Amino acid sequence: MYLNAHSYYSLRYGTFSVEKLVEAARQRKVETMALTDINNSSGMIDFVKECNEQGIKPIGGMEIRNRDELLFTGIARNNEGFRELNAYMSAINLGENEYTETAPEFSNVFVIYPFGDKFSRKLKENEFIGVKPSQARKLITRTAGDFSKMIIQQPVTFSDEKSYYLHKNLRAIDHNLLLSHLKPGMFARPDETFLSPETIRKTFARYPSVIENTEKLTDGCKIDFDYNSIKNKKTFTGSRYDDRILLEKLTYDGLKYRFGENN
């Protein structure tokens, strides 16, 4: 259900530290949560560690936005899916790819598009529509067949009125605007906070298949990292002697670059 949580690694958007986000989830008896920072995965390693310590199942992900436009949310099935999301965003940051409304072909990523009417095509096996609890009342106009690709997606961005005000100030900074000049769509709705699992289930009680879809998706995800073994290399080139030779060469190269040939 909590497949769209943000930390302050969602730059100029999120307000939670990773630790406080996980602690807030624990206090509300959340069993599973996905960290989906905006175009960023810097907090993921700490998030997974904190979740494991607090008895919460962690899920990796990333929310893809082009400025204020939410394109889709990627939920990693596993570590390979997490790698795919990072590779996708790295290619955009390096100018090798551009943002598109539809996700690329991922092998180990579930793709969640925002609820709306812009998708007339048939969704792929790994693609879903995310419905917020605040949008649940709109499902009454949908046919039963529409629910097969819908999942619950409660965004979490702030904890209270004070942090919501902080969020709006961050958005004003991002847009270089006065707070009073922010327009809807530039900042989050005030309901992007932790709703209790009971409240969310009650909201979707008339749509049990949507609840089942969500649980099936989260059950199919797993991410973990090795926090015990040392990752630093003992040598860079393969031997300590060759490392020293390389370091000496790079030092002289830098000396020439900084001060010139004849200085």
N, C-alpha and C positions, 0 to 999 in steps of 0.2 A: 504493500500500500504506500509505503514511504519510498517511492522510487525517484524522488526529485529533490534531494536535500542539498543545500548550499552551505559552504563554509566561507570564511573570509578570503579564501583563495579564488572565489568568484569575485574578481577584483572590481572595486567600486560598486558592489552589489550585495554580497553576503555579509553577515554580521557575526556569525558564530565562529569561534575557534573550533578546531577539530575536537578538542577535548570536551569543550562545553556542549557541542552538538551531540556527541555520543552520551554524555552524562544526562542531558535533557531527554534523550530517547530512553535511556534506562529508567529514569524516574517515571516515565509514562508507560513503562512496561512494553515498549516496542521490541518486537522479536527479530525483525529483519529491516534493514535500511540500506539504501543505495546513496552513495555520495556522487552527485552529478554536478560538479562545479562547471562554471561556464567557460568553455574553450580552455580548460585547464585541468590538470590532474596532480598538481603539486602536493595536495594533502592526502593522497590515497594511501601511501605507506603507513603514515601515522594513523589514519582512519581505521585501516584494517587491524592494526595492532590494538588500538583502543577498543574497538568492537569486540575483539577476541577476549580482552581482559574483562569486559563488562557483560559478557554472555549474550551478545547481539550478533546475529549473522550479518557480515558485511557483504555488500555487493558493489562492484566497481562500475563506474559509468562516467559519462560526460554530457553536458548539455551544450548543444551546438547552436550558437546565435550569430547572426550577422547584424552587428550593432544591436538594435532593440528587437529585431525580428527573431522569434524562436522558430528554428527550422525543425529540429528533432532532438530527441534525447537518446543517446546510445547506452545500452545496458550490457555490460560484458558478461558473457556466459562463463568465462574463465580467464586465466591470465593471458591467453592468446588473444582473446577478444579485447582485453585491456590494451595489449600491444597494438592491435588494429586501430583502436580509437586514437591512441597517441600518434601513430604513424599518419593517420588521416589529418589530424590537426597540425602536425609538424609540416606536412606538405603544403598546407594553406599558409602557415606562418612564413615558410620559405618562398612563397610566391609560385610554387609549382602547381597548385590547384586553386580553384575558386569555390566559394560557397555555392551550394545548390539547394533547392527546396526539398529534393529527395536525397536520401542517403545513398552512398555507393554500395557496391556488393560486398557486404561483410560476411565472413564465414562463421564467426563466433560472437556476434553482437545482435541483441534484440534492438529493434528500432521502434521508438515510440513517437508518433506524430501528435501534435496538439489537436484537441477536439475541435471539429468545425466541418465545413462543407467543401473544403478545397480539393478533397481527394475523391475523384470519380473512378479512378482505376482500381482494379482488384489488388488488395494488399498481398505482399509476399508472405511466405510462411513465418519469417522472422519479424514481420512488421505488425504494429498494433496502433490503436488510437488510445491516447491517455485521457481519461475523464476525471476532472477534479470533483470533489464532493459538492462544490458550489454549482457545478454544471449538471448534477445528477437529475434535476427536475426536467431537463431538456430531453432526457431519454424516453419520456412518456410518449413522444411522437415517433419514436423509432420502432421498427418491426423487430421481432425476436431474432431474425437472422443477422441483424446488424450487430448484435452483442457478441458475436463469436470472435471478433477481433478487438474488443474493447477491454481495457484494464483500468484499475484505479490508480491515479497518480496524484497524490497529495504533495504539493510543493512545500518545502520548509526553508525559510529564509531568515526569519527573525523570531524572537521569543515573546516579545511584549510590545506595548505601545512605545516605550522608550527606544528599543532597538529598531522598531519600524521607522521612527523619526530619523534615527541614524542612517538607515537604509536610504531614505529619501534624500538626505543630505549627500550621501555618496553618489546617488544618481545625478543630483544637481552638479556635483563636481565633475562627473564624467561628461556631462553635456555642456559644461561651462555656462550654466544658467543659474539665475536666482531660483531659490526654492519655489517661489510663487509662480514661476514660469514653466515648471514641469507640466507636461501634458500626460493624460492617461496613455499607457503603453510604454512610457519611459521608466516607470517604476512598478513594483509588484503590488498586487492586491493585498489589502490588510489581512486576508485569511491565509496567507502563506506561512502558517505556523503549525505547531504540533496539535492536531486534533487527536483525541483519544482513539485507540483502535475500535472501541465500542461505538463511538459516535460515527466513525466511518462505515462500519458494518451496518449500523442502523440506517444510515443514509442510502445505502445500496441494497437494502433488504429485499426490495422488489425486483432486483436484478441479480439473482444468485450466480448466474453464469459469468457475470463480470467479476465477481469475487473469486470464483473458481479459476478464471483465466489469470488473474493476478497472482494467486497462490501457485499456480502451475509454473508461471514465468519465474517467480522468485525461487521456487524449488529447483529450477534448472540452472541456477547460477551459483558459482563458487569461485572465490578468489582468496589467495593467501600468498605470503611472502616468507622467505627464510630470514629470520631475525637473529640467528645464532652464529652462522659461519661468517668469517671475515671476508669481505668482498675486495679489499684493496690488494692490488698485485704486489708481489715481492720485488719483481723487476718489470721494466717496461719492454725491454728488447729481448729478454731471455737470459741475460747475465748482468751482474753488477758492474763488471768491467765495461761492457758495451753501453750500459746506461751512463756511465761516467763520460765516455767518449762522446756520446750523443749530447749530453748536457753541455759539455765544453764547446761543441760545434754550435749549438743553438745560442750559447752565450756570446760567442764571437759574431755570429750572424746578427744578433740583436744589437751588439755594440756598434757594428757598421751602420745598421739601420738608424740607430739613435743619434750617432755623432758624425757619421760620414766616413769616407775612405781615408782621408788624409788629415784627420783631426787628431 
